[in-house]
């Protein structure tokens, strides 16, 4: 029954799997926005329509693949805040074989645009959830450095039905009880290979 404000181009520009041998050919892909819209069709939540329209125009119509090129107007911020105190921000990363994460902004680290978006959302909405649509570990020190982030869901790259699966977790239909097999270091320098690989 809640209203939710959704942010981040990765909710639409969804990565279902990796490149190279991690790539798949599928009949369709459900992105995270579509997964949440399926719950909306059932009357179980309401999405801020102005944000849905805005991001759809930016990502689908204008083919923007970088959050740095997406600017939300003050008017749109105000309209979103007037409808809800709950926000979901999706951060995405594409991965492929033969290309490890680089210790730079926009790859292993958040980009400046992602940091700015998370900071603004977390400061202006009472409840902020971050969804990570990623195929490999990234820096998560921002969880402690950006005040107001309430929870983070590592949704990985969930395949063709990943948007529905992510929505199931966000809506509480299923319990996100998966165990990670990766080590999430506090600092990149904590990885023994960080100095030479």
MARPATI-458459 format. One record per residue: residue in three letters; chain; x, y, z of N, C-alpha, C in turn. Coordinates in pm, whole numbers, plus 50000, padded with zeros to 5 digits. Atoms other than C-alpha are relative to their C-alpha. Example, Ala and Ser with C-alpha at 12.3 -4.5 7.8 and 13.67 -1.06 7.14 Angstrom:
BEGIN
+------+-------+-------+-------+-------+-------+-------+-------+-------+-------+-------+
: resn : chain :  n_xx :  n_yy :  n_zz : ca_xx : ca_yy : ca_zz :  c_xx :  c_yy :  c_zz :
+------+-------+-------+-------+-------+-------+-------+-------+-------+-------+-------+
:  ALA :     A : 50089 : 49881 : 50000 : 51230 : 49550 : 50780 : 50090 : 50120 : 50000 :
:  SER :     A : 49918 : 49881 : 49994 : 51367 : 49894 : 50714 : 49923 : 50109 : 50073 :
+------+-------+-------+-------+-------+-------+-------+-------+-------+-------+-------+
//
This chain:
BEGIN
+------+-------+-------+-------+-------+-------+-------+-------+-------+-------+-------+
: resn : chain :  n_xx :  n_yy :  n_zz : ca_xx : ca_yy : ca_zz :  c_xx :  c_yy :  c_zz :
+------+-------+-------+-------+-------+-------+-------+-------+-------+-------+-------+
:  UNK :     A : 50079 : 49878 : 50000 : 50000 : 50000 : 50000 : 50082 : 50127 : 50000 :
:  UNK :     A : 49914 : 49882 : 49993 : 50299 : 50234 : 50016 : 50022 : 50061 : 49862 :
:  UNK :     A : 49952 : 49934 : 50121 : 50410 : 50488 : 49758 : 50151 : 50002 : 50006 :
:  UNK :     A : 49855 : 50011 : 50005 : 50771 : 50452 : 49645 : 50054 : 50087 : 49888 :
:  UNK :     A : 49928 : 49922 : 50101 : 51004 : 50691 : 49461 : 50120 : 49920 : 49956 :
:  UNK :     A : 49889 : 50080 : 50051 : 51245 : 50505 : 49235 : 50096 : 50087 : 49920 :
:  UNK :     A : 49894 : 49920 : 50062 : 51577 : 50656 : 49123 : 50107 : 49909 : 49940 :
:  UNK :     A : 49885 : 50069 : 50057 : 51874 : 50548 : 48911 : 49968 : 49935 : 49868 :
:  UNK :     A : 50027 : 50051 : 50135 : 51896 : 50460 : 48543 : 50009 : 49847 : 49994 :
:  UNK :     A : 49982 : 50146 : 50003 : 51993 : 50098 : 48629 : 49871 : 49926 : 50031 :
:  UNK :     A : 50127 : 50070 : 49979 : 51635 : 50022 : 48733 : 49937 : 49963 : 49865 :
:  UNK :     A : 50048 : 50028 : 50135 : 51560 : 50032 : 48357 : 50111 : 49940 : 49915 :
:  UNK :     A : 49883 : 50048 : 50074 : 51908 : 49983 : 48207 : 50059 : 49883 : 50077 :
:  UNK :     A : 49974 : 50113 : 49912 : 51916 : 49646 : 48379 : 50102 : 49904 : 49938 :
:  UNK :     A : 49902 : 50099 : 50045 : 52208 : 49402 : 48352 : 49957 : 49864 : 50052 :
:  UNK :     A : 50050 : 50131 : 49957 : 52068 : 49047 : 48357 : 50112 : 49900 : 50018 :
:  UNK :     A : 49888 : 50092 : 49991 : 52407 : 48877 : 48316 : 50124 : 50064 : 49942 :
:  UNK :     A : 49873 : 49946 : 50046 : 52767 : 48922 : 48215 : 50019 : 49986 : 49851 :
:  UNK :     A : 49964 : 50012 : 50141 : 52936 : 48946 : 47879 : 50088 : 49880 : 49976 :
:  UNK :     A : 49916 : 50115 : 50034 : 53144 : 48690 : 47696 : 49926 : 49871 : 50024 :
:  UNK :     A : 50066 : 50127 : 49973 : 53066 : 48340 : 47817 : 49890 : 50014 : 50104 :
:  UNK :     A : 50109 : 49974 : 49905 : 52838 : 48497 : 48079 : 49876 : 50055 : 49934 :
:  UNK :     A : 50113 : 49944 : 50073 : 52607 : 48631 : 47809 : 49899 : 49890 : 49967 :
:  UNK :     A : 50106 : 50094 : 50035 : 52275 : 48467 : 47728 : 49909 : 50063 : 49895 :
:  UNK :     A : 50102 : 49955 : 50096 : 52014 : 48492 : 47453 : 49865 : 49958 : 50057 :
:  UNK :     A : 50128 : 50029 : 49935 : 51667 : 48520 : 47604 : 49887 : 50065 : 49923 :
:  UNK :     A : 50118 : 49949 : 50070 : 51315 : 48588 : 47481 : 49959 : 50138 : 50052 :
:  UNK :     A : 50038 : 49873 : 49938 : 51265 : 48880 : 47721 : 50084 : 50020 : 50126 :
:  UNK :     A : 49936 : 49970 : 49874 : 51413 : 49051 : 48024 : 49910 : 50094 : 50080 :
:  UNK :     A : 50078 : 49915 : 49911 : 51220 : 49197 : 48318 : 50097 : 50083 : 50082 :
:  UNK :     A : 49911 : 49916 : 49921 : 51404 : 49498 : 48461 : 49936 : 50030 : 50137 :
:  UNK :     A : 50047 : 49978 : 49863 : 51367 : 49620 : 48820 : 49877 : 50090 : 50003 :
:  UNK :     A : 50119 : 49916 : 50005 : 51121 : 49896 : 48735 : 49878 : 49917 : 49960 :
:  UNK :     A : 50112 : 50084 : 50044 : 50901 : 49646 : 48549 : 49955 : 49904 : 50111 :
:  UNK :     A : 50035 : 50087 : 49888 : 50918 : 49410 : 48847 : 49915 : 50072 : 50102 :
:  UNK :     A : 50079 : 49920 : 49905 : 50791 : 49685 : 49075 : 49866 : 50041 : 49939 :
:  UNK :     A : 50126 : 49966 : 50066 : 50529 : 49788 : 48818 : 49902 : 49883 : 50001 :
:  UNK :     A : 50089 : 50117 : 49991 : 50394 : 49432 : 48826 : 49928 : 49996 : 50134 :
:  UNK :     A : 50066 : 49990 : 49870 : 50325 : 49477 : 49198 : 49901 : 50117 : 50000 :
:  UNK :     A : 50090 : 49886 : 50007 : 50171 : 49815 : 49122 : 49870 : 49960 : 49930 :
:  UNK :     A : 50120 : 50047 : 50072 : 49931 : 49649 : 48874 : 49908 : 49918 : 50090 :
:  UNK :     A : 50078 : 50079 : 49905 : 49821 : 49422 : 49159 : 49945 : 50087 : 50113 :
:  UNK :     A : 50048 : 49908 : 49897 : 49750 : 49730 : 49374 : 50075 : 49992 : 50131 :
:  UNK :     A : 49925 : 50020 : 49876 : 50020 : 49645 : 49627 : 50095 : 50115 : 50033 :
:  UNK :     A : 49923 : 49880 : 49974 : 50216 : 49970 : 49592 : 49970 : 50100 : 49888 :
:  UNK :     A : 50012 : 49895 : 50101 : 50218 : 50298 : 49401 : 50139 : 50057 : 49976 :
:  UNK :     A : 49874 : 49936 : 50034 : 50523 : 50430 : 49218 : 49974 : 50145 : 49965 :
:  UNK :     A : 50014 : 49859 : 50035 : 50576 : 50805 : 49184 : 50001 : 50009 : 49848 :
:  UNK :     A : 50009 : 50009 : 50146 : 50454 : 50837 : 48824 : 50091 : 50098 : 49926 :
:  UNK :     A : 49916 : 49902 : 50067 : 50650 : 51151 : 48741 : 50144 : 49951 : 49987 :
:  UNK :     A : 49864 : 50054 : 50006 : 50980 : 50976 : 48824 : 50008 : 49885 : 49899 :
:  UNK :     A : 50003 : 50110 : 50097 : 50883 : 50666 : 48623 : 50004 : 50057 : 49859 :
:  UNK :     A : 50004 : 49939 : 50134 : 50801 : 50884 : 48322 : 50133 : 50066 : 49966 :
:  UNK :     A : 49873 : 49929 : 50021 : 51119 : 51091 : 48365 : 50112 : 49903 : 49965 :
:  UNK :     A : 49891 : 50095 : 50025 : 51357 : 50795 : 48387 : 49977 : 49920 : 49872 :
:  UNK :     A : 50030 : 50071 : 50124 : 51179 : 50611 : 48106 : 50039 : 50085 : 49880 :
:  UNK :     A : 49962 : 49911 : 50110 : 51225 : 50913 : 47882 : 50152 : 50009 : 49986 :
:  UNK :     A : 49855 : 49986 : 50005 : 51592 : 50951 : 47975 : 50069 : 49874 : 49949 :
:  UNK :     A : 49929 : 50125 : 50028 : 51693 : 50585 : 47950 : 49951 : 49935 : 49871 :
:  UNK :     A : 50054 : 50070 : 50116 : 51459 : 50444 : 47685 : 49997 : 50092 : 49877 :
:  UNK :     A : 50015 : 49911 : 50115 : 51378 : 50741 : 47462 : 50131 : 50066 : 49959 :
:  UNK :     A : 49876 : 49927 : 50028 : 51708 : 50930 : 47494 : 50124 : 49911 : 50004 :
:  UNK :     A : 49890 : 50098 : 49996 : 51927 : 50615 : 47538 : 50116 : 50042 : 50089 :
:  UNK :     A : 49894 : 49957 : 49907 : 52120 : 50763 : 47832 : 50041 : 49883 : 50088 :
:  UNK :     A : 49946 : 50113 : 49924 : 52344 : 50506 : 48003 : 50090 : 50043 : 50115 :
:  UNK :     A : 49911 : 49946 : 49897 : 52518 : 50732 : 48256 : 49919 : 50094 : 50089 :
:  UNK :     A : 50076 : 49915 : 49907 : 52360 : 50881 : 48569 : 50049 : 50144 : 50000 :
:  UNK :     A : 49946 : 49863 : 50003 : 52588 : 51184 : 48527 : 49929 : 50086 : 49896 :
:  UNK :     A : 50069 : 49926 : 50104 : 52383 : 51282 : 48221 : 49851 : 50018 : 50030 :
:  UNK :     A : 50141 : 49990 : 49961 : 52052 : 51269 : 48409 : 49988 : 50100 : 50114 :
:  UNK :     A : 50018 : 49895 : 49899 : 51951 : 51582 : 48601 : 49853 : 50010 : 50037 :
:  UNK :     A : 50138 : 49992 : 49951 : 51638 : 51580 : 48814 : 49974 : 50143 : 50044 :
:  UNK :     A : 50032 : 49861 : 49968 : 51476 : 51923 : 48837 : 49952 : 50012 : 50145 :
:  UNK :     A : 50048 : 49975 : 49864 : 51392 : 52081 : 49174 : 49850 : 49972 : 50010 :
:  UNK :     A : 50145 : 50023 : 50000 : 51024 : 52063 : 49078 : 49969 : 49851 : 50009 :
:  UNK :     A : 50023 : 50144 : 49995 : 51045 : 51688 : 49019 : 50036 : 49944 : 50136 :
:  UNK :     A : 49964 : 50040 : 49864 : 51227 : 51640 : 49350 : 49885 : 50030 : 50096 :
:  UNK :     A : 50107 : 49958 : 49908 : 50953 : 51834 : 49529 : 49875 : 49916 : 49981 :
:  UNK :     A : 50119 : 50082 : 50025 : 50674 : 51637 : 49361 : 50018 : 49858 : 50055 :
:  UNK :     A : 49974 : 50134 : 49947 : 50839 : 51306 : 49455 : 49992 : 49999 : 50152 :
:  UNK :     A : 49998 : 49993 : 49853 : 50896 : 51411 : 49817 : 49861 : 50022 : 50057 :
:  UNK :     A : 50134 : 49973 : 49950 : 50536 : 51529 : 49849 : 49911 : 49875 : 49998 :
:  UNK :     A : 50082 : 50120 : 50013 : 50408 : 51179 : 49762 : 50043 : 49885 : 50089 :
:  UNK :     A : 49951 : 50114 : 49923 : 50626 : 50953 : 49976 : 50121 : 50037 : 50084 :
:  UNK :     A : 49877 : 49986 : 49922 : 50898 : 50919 : 50237 : 50094 : 49883 : 49974 :
:  UNK :     A : 49923 : 50120 : 50029 : 51037 : 50599 : 50082 : 50059 : 50005 : 49859 :
:  UNK :     A : 49932 : 49997 : 50130 : 51294 : 50583 : 49801 : 50085 : 49876 : 49980 :
:  UNK :     A : 49913 : 50111 : 50040 : 51475 : 50306 : 49616 : 50093 : 50053 : 49891 :
:  UNK :     A : 49901 : 49958 : 50099 : 51797 : 50383 : 49427 : 50070 : 49875 : 49947 :
:  UNK :     A : 49931 : 50115 : 50060 : 51939 : 50128 : 49183 : 50132 : 50044 : 49939 :
:  UNK :     A : 49866 : 49977 : 50053 : 52311 : 50125 : 49106 : 50038 : 49877 : 49917 :
:  UNK :     A : 49969 : 50113 : 50086 : 52429 : 49909 : 48816 : 50144 : 49999 : 49951 :
:  UNK :     A : 49867 : 50018 : 50059 : 52755 : 49770 : 48681 : 49993 : 49882 : 49902 :
:  UNK :     A : 49989 : 50108 : 50098 : 52818 : 49564 : 48370 : 50133 : 49928 : 50023 :
:  UNK :     A : 49879 : 50079 : 49984 : 53073 : 49282 : 48393 : 50015 : 49906 : 49882 :
:  UNK :     A : 49974 : 50097 : 50106 : 53237 : 49063 : 48133 : 50133 : 49931 : 50027 :
:  UNK :     A : 49875 : 50072 : 49978 : 53511 : 48803 : 48125 : 50116 : 50080 : 49939 :
:  UNK :     A : 49882 : 49931 : 50050 : 53860 : 48942 : 48078 : 50007 : 50146 : 50038 :
:  UNK :     A : 49998 : 49860 : 49956 : 53775 : 49275 : 48243 : 49963 : 50005 : 50147 :
:  UNK :     A : 50024 : 49991 : 49857 : 53816 : 49300 : 48617 : 49959 : 50142 : 50036 :
:  UNK :     A : 50033 : 49867 : 49949 : 53690 : 49592 : 48824 : 50128 : 50080 : 50012 :
:  UNK :     A : 49888 : 49908 : 49982 : 53923 : 49892 : 48817 : 49974 : 50085 : 50123 :
:  UNK :     A : 50014 : 49922 : 49878 : 53986 : 50085 : 49137 : 49986 : 50148 : 49966 :
:  UNK :     A : 50025 : 49861 : 50038 : 53836 : 50405 : 48999 : 49851 : 50029 : 50009 :
:  UNK :     A : 50140 : 49958 : 49990 : 53514 : 50604 : 49021 : 49923 : 49953 : 49877 :
:  UNK :     A : 50084 : 50050 : 50107 : 53230 : 50463 : 48816 : 50022 : 49854 : 49969 :
:  UNK :     A : 49973 : 50143 : 50018 : 53374 : 50112 : 48835 : 49996 : 49932 : 50136 :
:  UNK :     A : 50002 : 50058 : 49866 : 53483 : 49968 : 49170 : 49937 : 50098 : 50099 :
:  UNK :     A : 50057 : 49896 : 49913 : 53392 : 50298 : 49338 : 49878 : 50062 : 49933 :
:  UNK :     A : 50111 : 49925 : 50057 : 53072 : 50496 : 49295 : 50053 : 50116 : 49918 :
:  UNK :     A : 49966 : 49878 : 50075 : 53086 : 50769 : 49035 : 49957 : 50120 : 50082 :
:  UNK :     A : 50041 : 49878 : 49930 : 53049 : 51129 : 49149 : 49849 : 50018 : 49990 :
:  UNK :     A : 50145 : 49986 : 50019 : 52696 : 51130 : 49004 : 49923 : 49904 : 50090 :
:  UNK :     A : 50067 : 50098 : 49913 : 52600 : 50813 : 49193 : 50009 : 50043 : 50146 :
:  UNK :     A : 49984 : 49952 : 49862 : 52741 : 50954 : 49518 : 49906 : 50117 : 50027 :
:  UNK :     A : 50088 : 49884 : 49983 : 52552 : 51280 : 49467 : 49854 : 49958 : 50008 :
:  UNK :     A : 50139 : 50047 : 50000 : 52226 : 51098 : 49389 : 49967 : 49932 : 50132 :
:  UNK :     A : 50024 : 50070 : 49874 : 52254 : 50868 : 49692 : 49994 : 50098 : 50118 :
:  UNK :     A : 49994 : 49903 : 49890 : 52346 : 51159 : 49921 : 49872 : 50082 : 50005 :
:  UNK :     A : 50121 : 49917 : 50005 : 52051 : 51371 : 49805 : 49877 : 49918 : 50038 :
:  UNK :     A : 50117 : 50083 : 49968 : 51798 : 51087 : 49818 : 49997 : 49966 : 50148 :
:  UNK :     A : 49995 : 50041 : 49860 : 51913 : 50968 : 50161 : 49974 : 50116 : 50096 :
:  UNK :     A : 50023 : 49884 : 49912 : 51897 : 51321 : 50302 : 49857 : 50052 : 49990 :
:  UNK :     A : 50133 : 49942 : 50021 : 51551 : 51400 : 50162 : 49885 : 49901 : 50018 :
:  UNK :     A : 50104 : 50100 : 49977 : 51363 : 51071 : 50210 : 50028 : 49929 : 50131 :
:  UNK :     A : 49983 : 50061 : 49868 : 51304 : 50912 : 50550 : 50055 : 49859 : 49990 :
:  UNK :     A : 49954 : 50138 : 50018 : 51361 : 50558 : 50419 : 50065 : 49988 : 49863 :
:  UNK :     A : 49927 : 50014 : 50125 : 51625 : 50487 : 50154 : 50058 : 49860 : 49988 :
:  UNK :     A : 49952 : 50134 : 50030 : 51695 : 50146 : 50002 : 50087 : 50010 : 49874 :
:  UNK :     A : 49913 : 50003 : 50118 : 51983 : 50086 : 49759 : 50003 : 49858 : 49947 :
:  UNK :     A : 49993 : 50130 : 50066 : 51971 : 49799 : 49509 : 50125 : 49999 : 49913 :
:  UNK :     A : 49879 : 50014 : 50079 : 52300 : 49682 : 49358 : 49979 : 49894 : 49893 :
:  UNK :     A : 50012 : 50089 : 50116 : 52254 : 49530 : 49011 : 50140 : 49987 : 49941 :
:  UNK :     A : 49857 : 50011 : 50031 : 52615 : 49416 : 48980 : 50038 : 49854 : 49980 :
:  UNK :     A : 49954 : 50136 : 50022 : 52811 : 49111 : 48870 : 50127 : 49968 : 50076 :
:  UNK :     A : 49877 : 50019 : 49924 : 53117 : 49159 : 49090 : 50001 : 50099 : 50116 :
:  UNK :     A : 49991 : 49916 : 49881 : 53206 : 49313 : 49424 : 50041 : 50143 : 49963 :
:  UNK :     A : 49959 : 49860 : 50011 : 53224 : 49693 : 49441 : 50023 : 50054 : 50140 :
:  UNK :     A : 49979 : 49934 : 49871 : 53324 : 49931 : 49718 : 49865 : 50030 : 50065 :
:  UNK :     A : 50123 : 49969 : 49928 : 53056 : 49967 : 49984 : 50026 : 50088 : 50123 :
:  UNK :     A : 49971 : 49912 : 49886 : 53225 : 50210 : 50225 : 49899 : 50115 : 50009 :
:  UNK :     A : 50100 : 49893 : 50001 : 52960 : 50465 : 50119 : 49880 : 49969 : 50089 :
:  UNK :     A : 50112 : 50034 : 49913 : 52706 : 50272 : 50326 : 50015 : 50071 : 50134 :
:  UNK :     A : 49974 : 49931 : 49873 : 52871 : 50417 : 50637 : 50027 : 50148 : 49983 :
:  UNK :     A : 49961 : 49861 : 50022 : 52978 : 50745 : 50478 : 49884 : 50091 : 49959 :
:  UNK :     A : 50116 : 49921 : 50041 : 52639 : 50858 : 50343 : 49889 : 49978 : 50102 :
:  UNK :     A : 50102 : 50012 : 49896 : 52394 : 50928 : 50623 : 49863 : 49978 : 49938 :
:  UNK :     A : 50138 : 50017 : 50040 : 52039 : 50803 : 50584 : 49971 : 49878 : 49915 :
:  UNK :     A : 50024 : 50123 : 50076 : 52087 : 50480 : 50389 : 49956 : 49892 : 50099 :
:  UNK :     A : 50057 : 50094 : 49904 : 51866 : 50225 : 50562 : 50031 : 49855 : 49969 :
:  UNK :     A : 49970 : 50139 : 50035 : 51934 : 49906 : 50367 : 50056 : 49993 : 49859 :
:  UNK :     A : 49940 : 50023 : 50131 : 52126 : 49768 : 50072 : 49970 : 49855 : 49962 :
:  UNK :     A : 50028 : 50132 : 50053 : 52014 : 49474 : 49861 : 50096 : 49971 : 49885 :
:  UNK :     A : 49915 : 50043 : 50110 : 52275 : 49297 : 49650 : 49915 : 49906 : 49914 :
:  UNK :     A : 50089 : 50077 : 50087 : 52054 : 49180 : 49364 : 50078 : 49924 : 49892 :
:  UNK :     A : 49914 : 50061 : 50101 : 52348 : 49068 : 49150 : 49943 : 50022 : 49861 :
:  UNK :     A : 50057 : 49998 : 50134 : 52264 : 49002 : 48786 : 49904 : 49881 : 49995 :
:  UNK :     A : 50099 : 50102 : 49971 : 51940 : 48812 : 48820 : 49940 : 49928 : 49881 :
:  UNK :     A : 50054 : 50070 : 50115 : 51882 : 48688 : 48467 : 49873 : 50064 : 49948 :
:  UNK :     A : 50115 : 49944 : 50071 : 51572 : 48737 : 48255 : 49883 : 50035 : 50092 :
:  UNK :     A : 50107 : 49972 : 49905 : 51335 : 48733 : 48556 : 50052 : 50078 : 50122 :
:  UNK :     A : 49936 : 49933 : 49888 : 51570 : 48935 : 48776 : 49921 : 50116 : 50056 :
:  UNK :     A : 50080 : 49888 : 49951 : 51341 : 49236 : 48796 : 49886 : 49954 : 50089 :
:  UNK :     A : 50107 : 50055 : 49916 : 51056 : 49026 : 48931 : 50056 : 49945 : 50131 :
:  UNK :     A : 49939 : 50057 : 49879 : 51287 : 48847 : 49175 : 50043 : 50110 : 50097 :
:  UNK :     A : 49959 : 49887 : 49916 : 51428 : 49178 : 49302 : 49878 : 50063 : 50065 :
:  UNK :     A : 50123 : 49942 : 49946 : 51077 : 49317 : 49344 : 49941 : 49911 : 50109 :
:  UNK :     A : 50048 : 50092 : 49897 : 50979 : 49005 : 49540 : 50070 : 50023 : 50133 :
:  UNK :     A : 49923 : 49974 : 49877 : 51257 : 49080 : 49789 : 49963 : 50137 : 50057 :
:  UNK :     A : 50032 : 49865 : 49954 : 51184 : 49454 : 49806 : 49861 : 50008 : 50063 :
:  UNK :     A : 50137 : 49998 : 49950 : 50814 : 49387 : 49867 : 49979 : 49908 : 50120 :
:  UNK :     A : 50012 : 50088 : 49885 : 50882 : 49128 : 50136 : 49929 : 49870 : 49970 :
:  UNK :     A : 50066 : 50125 : 50039 : 50726 : 48843 : 49940 : 50091 : 49881 : 50030 :
:  UNK :     A : 49902 : 50103 : 49967 : 51045 : 48640 : 49987 : 50107 : 50061 : 50090 :
:  UNK :     A : 49896 : 49958 : 49908 : 51327 : 48657 : 50239 : 50136 : 50002 : 49928 :
:  UNK :     A : 49868 : 49994 : 50067 : 51665 : 48778 : 50102 : 50107 : 49933 : 50083 :
:  UNK :     A : 49912 : 50073 : 49908 : 51858 : 48506 : 50280 : 50118 : 49934 : 49931 :
:  UNK :     A : 49887 : 50058 : 50070 : 52120 : 48425 : 50018 : 50131 : 50031 : 50069 :
:  UNK :     A : 49867 : 49980 : 49941 : 52481 : 48390 : 50128 : 50097 : 50038 : 49889 :
:  UNK :     A : 49902 : 49961 : 50102 : 52758 : 48568 : 49940 : 50124 : 49913 : 50010 :
:  UNK :     A : 49877 : 50080 : 50002 : 53065 : 48375 : 49834 : 50121 : 50090 : 49983 :
:  UNK :     A : 49892 : 49904 : 50020 : 53271 : 48691 : 49791 : 50037 : 50069 : 50131 :
:  UNK :     A : 49954 : 49921 : 49887 : 53477 : 48886 : 50042 : 49985 : 50148 : 49966 :
:  UNK :     A : 50023 : 49857 : 50021 : 53362 : 49248 : 50067 : 50090 : 50076 : 50098 :
:  UNK :     A : 49902 : 49934 : 49913 : 53665 : 49431 : 50205 : 49954 : 50140 : 50037 :
:  UNK :     A : 50031 : 49862 : 49960 : 53631 : 49755 : 50400 : 50070 : 50099 : 49908 :
:  UNK :     A : 49921 : 49913 : 50087 : 53900 : 49906 : 50179 : 50059 : 49917 : 49887 :
:  UNK :     A : 49939 : 50070 : 50113 : 54031 : 49812 : 49834 : 50141 : 49953 : 50036 :
:  UNK :     A : 49863 : 50035 : 49961 : 54379 : 49809 : 49988 : 50007 : 49876 : 50089 :
:  UNK :     A : 50002 : 50120 : 49917 : 54270 : 49523 : 50214 : 50016 : 49872 : 49917 :
:  UNK :     A : 49980 : 50116 : 50086 : 54280 : 49288 : 49914 : 50150 : 49984 : 49975 :
:  UNK :     A : 49855 : 50018 : 50017 : 54633 : 49136 : 49899 : 50050 : 50032 : 49859 :
:  UNK :     A : 49958 : 49978 : 50139 : 54640 : 49171 : 49519 : 49985 : 50145 : 49954 :
:  UNK :     A : 50036 : 49865 : 50042 : 54542 : 49538 : 49520 : 50119 : 50082 : 49948 :
:  UNK :     A : 49884 : 49920 : 50039 : 54898 : 49666 : 49475 : 50055 : 49965 : 49862 :
:  UNK :     A : 49934 : 50038 : 50124 : 54984 : 49472 : 49163 : 49908 : 49931 : 49898 :
:  UNK :     A : 50091 : 50065 : 50095 : 54670 : 49334 : 48991 : 49875 : 50083 : 49983 :
+------+-------+-------+-------+-------+-------+-------+-------+-------+-------+-------+
//
